[in-house]
Amino acid sequence: MNRFTLQILGAWNLALGLAVGAPPAIGTVTASGSFRLNGDTVLANGTLTEGALIETERGNLSVRLTGGARLALHAQSRGKVYSHRIILEKGETRMENATGFHLEARGLTVQPDRGISTAEIGLLGSNRLRVMVLTGSFRVLNTGGVLVANVAAGSAMAFEPQAPAAAAVTHITGTLTEHSGHFLLTDQVTHVTVEVTGQGLAAQVGQVVQVTGTLNASATPVTGASQVVVATSVQTVSAAAAGGSAAGGGAAAAGAGGAAAGAGIGIAVTTVAIVGGVAAAATLGGLAASGALPGQSSESR
């Protein structure tokens, strides 16, 4: 083997080694102006690898992942992108065509029920997350994988994880039903169905009740329910009051900046549910499924 052949083989092995060592691309990012990619300023477009950190300044940018998911980060937003998830650290993003893809923020996970689902998801202040669904539906889960809410098209919700001392409390409202000896309730705010256990429930079947209790993480819920709640308090709510609360949920939640009396959760108490240690409230933005929440400042986006 001559010297020239050895040089060619050496160059080939070096190129092959570089190709093998290079991290695989998971998608592309495009913008009308500049943005930051892994700390560097990039103009117009770039290639994403696993765990890439992207940050917008004045303009939006679009992300297309090889798995099919599409993201649109708004101005002044930042997120760490992986092949099957994005960790939103700042601002707001649109997520669509995201089968097998999810968003993580504030200790919560937001995932679509179907690939055709589209949502605007943004951070509010220092401890809240807003999910506004445009098409399809989305599921919101807590850090333990417990279902916190089902959010349907045309609606929007704000979520606020509770302090550890309050995380075990569940507070839900809905019509109590009975199936084969099991008591079920679908919460009016979060649309989560839970199995309720406790004393005196049979007498409340068919009525709209407000249940306060604790999550029994070790119990297996009956089919149709996502979790088991041990009731410590069950209060009957009149049909008129329940209807008014549901109808006025969006308007009351517009004042989400106000403190909830005795609850310390910072969302209007009349429209709040607490599921899986997370306070949830409907927001006015869901009526139009566009734009900012009432009272939302630019600093909270």
C-alpha positions in Angstrom: 0.0 0.0 0.0 1.6 3.3 -1.1 1.8 6.6 0.8 -0.9 8.2 -1.3 -3.4 5.4 -0.5 -2.7 5.8 3.2 -3.3 9.5 3.0 -6.7 8.9 1.4 -7.7 6.3 3.9 -6.7 8.6 6.8 -8.8 11.4 5.4 -11.7 9.1 4.9 -11.5 7.7 8.5 -11.3 11.3 9.8 -14.4 12.4 7.9 -16.2 9.2 9.0 -15.3 9.8 12.6 -16.6 13.4 12.5 -19.9 12.3 10.9 -20.4 9.6 13.4 -19.5 11.9 16.3 -21.8 14.8 15.2 -25.1 14.9 17.1 -28.1 14.1 14.9 -30.4 16.9 13.8 -33.9 16.9 15.3 -35.4 19.7 13.2 -34.9 23.2 11.9 -35.7 26.7 13.1 -36.5 29.7 10.9 -37.0 33.4 11.7 -37.5 36.7 9.9 -34.6 38.2 11.8 -32.0 37.1 14.3 -32.4 34.8 17.3 -30.2 33.0 19.7 -29.3 29.3 19.4 -27.3 27.7 22.1 -26.1 31.2 23.2 -25.0 32.3 19.7 -26.8 34.9 17.6 -28.1 33.3 14.4 -29.7 35.0 11.4 -32.7 33.6 9.6 -32.4 29.8 10.2 -30.5 27.1 12.0 -30.4 23.3 12.6 -31.6 21.9 16.0 -29.9 19.1 17.9 -31.2 17.4 21.0 -31.5 19.9 23.9 -30.9 23.0 21.8 -31.7 26.2 23.6 -33.5 28.8 21.4 -34.4 32.3 22.4 -36.3 35.0 20.5 -35.9 38.7 20.9 -38.2 41.1 19.0 -39.6 38.6 16.5 -41.2 35.2 16.4 -39.6 32.0 15.1 -40.9 28.7 13.7 -39.6 25.3 14.6 -40.2 22.1 12.5 -39.2 18.9 14.1 -38.4 15.7 12.2 -41.1 13.9 14.2 -43.8 16.3 12.8 -44.4 18.7 15.7 -44.4 22.4 14.9 -43.7 25.2 17.3 -44.0 29.0 17.0 -42.1 30.8 19.7 -43.4 34.4 20.3 -41.2 37.4 20.9 -39.2 37.4 24.1 -39.5 33.6 24.6 -37.0 30.9 25.4 -37.2 27.1 25.4 -35.0 24.0 25.4 -36.0 21.7 22.5 -35.8 18.0 22.4 -37.1 15.5 19.8 -40.2 14.7 21.9 -40.6 17.8 24.2 -39.9 21.4 24.8 -39.1 22.9 28.2 -40.6 26.4 28.1 -38.5 28.7 30.2 -39.9 32.1 29.2 -42.7 33.6 27.2 -45.2 31.8 25.0 -45.3 29.3 22.1 -47.9 27.7 19.8 -47.8 23.9 19.6 -49.4 21.9 16.8 -49.3 18.6 14.9 -47.6 17.3 18.1 -48.4 13.6 18.3 -46.0 12.1 20.8 -44.7 15.5 21.7 -45.3 17.6 24.9 -44.4 20.8 26.7 -43.0 21.1 30.2 -43.2 24.2 32.3 -43.8 25.2 35.9 -43.6 21.5 36.9 -46.6 20.7 34.5 -46.8 18.7 31.4 -49.1 19.7 28.5 -49.8 17.1 25.8 -52.3 16.9 22.9 -55.0 14.3 22.9 -54.7 14.1 19.1 -52.1 15.2 16.5 -54.5 17.8 15.0 -54.7 19.7 18.3 -53.3 23.2 18.4 -52.7 25.4 21.5 -51.1 28.6 22.7 -49.2 27.9 25.9 -47.5 30.7 27.9 -46.0 31.5 31.3 -47.8 34.1 33.4 -45.8 35.9 36.1 -43.6 33.7 38.2 -45.8 30.7 39.0 -48.6 30.3 36.5 -49.1 28.6 33.2 -51.8 29.4 30.6 -53.1 26.9 28.1 -55.4 28.2 25.4 -56.7 25.5 23.0 -57.5 26.5 19.4 -58.3 23.0 17.9 -58.6 19.5 19.3 -58.0 19.1 23.1 -55.0 19.0 25.5 -54.3 17.2 28.8 -52.4 18.9 31.6 -50.6 16.7 34.1 -48.6 17.4 37.3 -45.1 16.3 38.2 -46.4 12.9 39.3 -48.3 12.3 36.0 -51.7 12.9 37.7 -54.2 14.4 35.3 -55.0 17.9 36.3 -57.2 19.1 33.5 -58.7 18.4 30.1 -58.8 21.6 28.0 -61.1 21.6 24.9 -61.0 23.7 21.8 -62.2 27.3 22.3 -61.3 27.4 26.0 -58.4 28.6 28.1 -57.2 27.8 31.6 -54.7 29.2 34.0 -52.8 26.8 36.3 -50.8 27.4 39.5 -49.0 24.6 41.3 -49.6 24.8 45.0 -47.0 24.9 47.8 -46.1 21.5 49.2 -48.3 22.0 52.3 -51.4 22.5 50.1 -50.5 20.1 47.3 -52.4 17.2 48.8 -55.7 19.0 48.8 -58.3 18.4 46.1 -61.2 20.8 45.6 -63.8 20.0 42.9 -67.4 20.7 42.0 -69.8 18.7 39.9 -72.7 16.2 39.8 -72.1 13.1 41.9 -73.1 9.9 40.1 -73.0 6.2 41.2 -71.9 3.3 39.0 -71.8 -0.2 40.3 -71.1 1.0 43.9 -68.5 3.5 42.9 -69.1 7.3 43.2 -67.9 9.5 40.3 -67.7 13.2 39.8 -66.6 15.2 36.8 -65.3 18.6 37.8 -67.0 21.6 36.2 -63.7 23.6 35.8 -61.1 21.0 34.8 -63.3 18.4 33.2 -61.4 15.7 35.1 -63.4 12.7 36.3 -62.5 11.3 39.7 -63.7 8.5 41.9 -64.8 9.8 45.3 -64.7 7.7 48.5 -66.1 8.7 51.9 -69.1 8.6 54.2 -72.6 9.6 53.2 -72.1 9.8 49.5 -75.1 7.8 48.5 -77.4 10.5 49.8 -75.7 13.1 47.5 -76.1 11.1 44.2 -77.6 13.2 41.5 -76.8 16.5 43.2 -74.2 19.1 42.3 -71.7 19.0 45.2 -68.5 20.6 46.2 -66.0 18.0 47.3 -62.9 18.8 49.3 -60.5 15.9 50.1 -57.1 14.3 49.4 -55.7 12.3 46.6 -55.3 8.6 47.4 -52.3 7.9 45.1 -52.1 4.2 46.1 -55.7 3.4 45.1 -56.7 2.3 41.6 -59.7 4.2 40.2 -62.6 2.6 38.6 -62.8 2.7 34.8 -63.7 6.1 33.6 -61.9 7.9 36.5 -58.3 9.2 36.5 -57.8 9.2 40.3 -59.3 8.5 43.7 -60.1 11.3 46.1 -60.9 10.6 49.7 -63.6 13.2 50.6 -63.3 15.1 53.9 -66.1 17.5 53.1 -69.1 17.2 50.7 -71.4 20.2 50.4 -74.5 20.4 48.3 -74.5 23.3 45.7 -77.9 24.5 44.4 -78.4 24.1 40.6 -78.8 27.8 40.2 -75.6 28.6 42.1 -73.7 25.9 40.1 -74.9 27.2 36.8 -74.0 30.8 37.7 -70.6 29.7 38.8 -69.9 27.9 35.6 -71.3 30.7 33.4 -69.4 33.3 35.3 -66.2 31.4 35.4 -64.4 33.3 32.6 -65.4 36.7 33.9 -64.3 35.9 37.5 -61.0 34.4 36.4 -60.2 37.7 34.6 -59.3 38.9 38.1 -56.8 36.2 38.6 -54.4 38.6 40.1 -56.5 38.9 43.2 -55.9 36.7 46.2 -58.3 33.9 47.0 -59.7 34.3 50.4 -58.2 31.7 52.8 -56.7 29.7 50.0 -53.6 31.6 49.2 -53.7 30.5 45.5 -54.1 33.9 43.9 -57.0 33.0 41.6 -60.7 33.9 42.1 -61.9 31.4 44.6 -65.4 31.0 43.1 -64.0 29.5 39.9 -61.1 27.5 41.2 -60.6 23.8 41.2 -57.6 22.1 42.9 -56.6 18.8 41.3 -53.4 17.0 41.8 -51.9 19.9 43.9 -52.6 22.4 41.1 -55.1 25.2 41.2 -56.9 25.7 37.9 -59.4 28.3 36.6 -61.1 29.1 33.4 -60.0 32.4 31.8 -61.8 34.9 29.6 -59.3 34.5 26.8 -60.9 31.1 26.0 -64.1 32.8 24.7 -62.3 34.2 21.7 -59.4 31.7 21.7 -57.0 34.5 20.8 -55.1 37.4 22.3 -53.8 38.0 25.8 -55.6 37.4 29.1 -57.4 40.4 30.5 -55.0 42.2 32.8 -52.0 40.3 31.5 -49.0 42.6 31.3 -46.1 42.3 28.9 -43.8 41.4 31.8 -45.8 38.2 32.5 -45.6 36.9 29.0 
